[in-house]
Amino acid sequence: MKQLSSCGFLWLLIAVVFQQTEAIMFRLAPNMQKCLKDEMQGNQIVAGEYEVTGAPGQKINYVVRDSKGHIMSQKEDISKGKFSFTSEMYDTFEICFISQVPPTHRGIEQDIALDIKKGIETKSYEGIGEAAKLKPLEVDLKRLEDLSDAIVQDFALMRKREEEMRDTNESTNSRVLFFSIFSMCCLLGLATWQVLYLRRYFIAKKLI
């Protein structure tokens, strides 16, 4: 019983630390738009659920784009719904909510609730367990296995970023060093030219 409680506590701790659910609520002014950006890993499922408070004569549209401007998902005149897409590579995505109010109406602010899930948070382990006829403990083990894989992928991505940043830092340091040497050579060359020019000038004027 004590071991089971320890395992449960460990699972709860890991789930809290590495949970990727992001819920947010904000207000959108009439005829304005608000955009939110987030990261997504390669071959990762991103799912979102939204809910918008109604307002007579007003409508809100949403569009999801990647960093290159490709539309991942979009819908007009939303009230409540879901969306999902899969990323092919590591990238950032942007979700924008746009308010549209006719000129004949006096617009009011609308509340938008957005809940975004990524990776293993998008999976329904209850449904997987029922389909595969798994026991509750086996479902928990499956969840832990997927979570462990996600953690390993996160650390691999962090290591890759660290290597890229280190390479960029070393390249920048090399360029700064070469630029400094080039600048010193230019300054020395300019100083030598000035000394020779002044020497010829003084000789020509018979000052020396």
RASUL-V891566 format. One record per run of one state. SS is the DSSP state (alpha for helix, beta for strand, coil for the rest). FROM is the first residue (numbers start at 1). LEN is the number of residues. If there is no record, write none. Layout:
SS:FROM:LEN
SS:FROM:LEN
This chain:
coil:1:1
alpha:2:17
coil:19:3
beta:22:7
coil:29:4
beta:33:8
coil:41:4
beta:45:8
coil:53:5
beta:58:9
coil:67:4
beta:71:5
coil:76:4
beta:80:7
coil:87:4
beta:91:11
coil:102:8
beta:110:9
alpha:119:4
coil:123:2
alpha:125:8
coil:133:3
alpha:136:69
coil:205:4
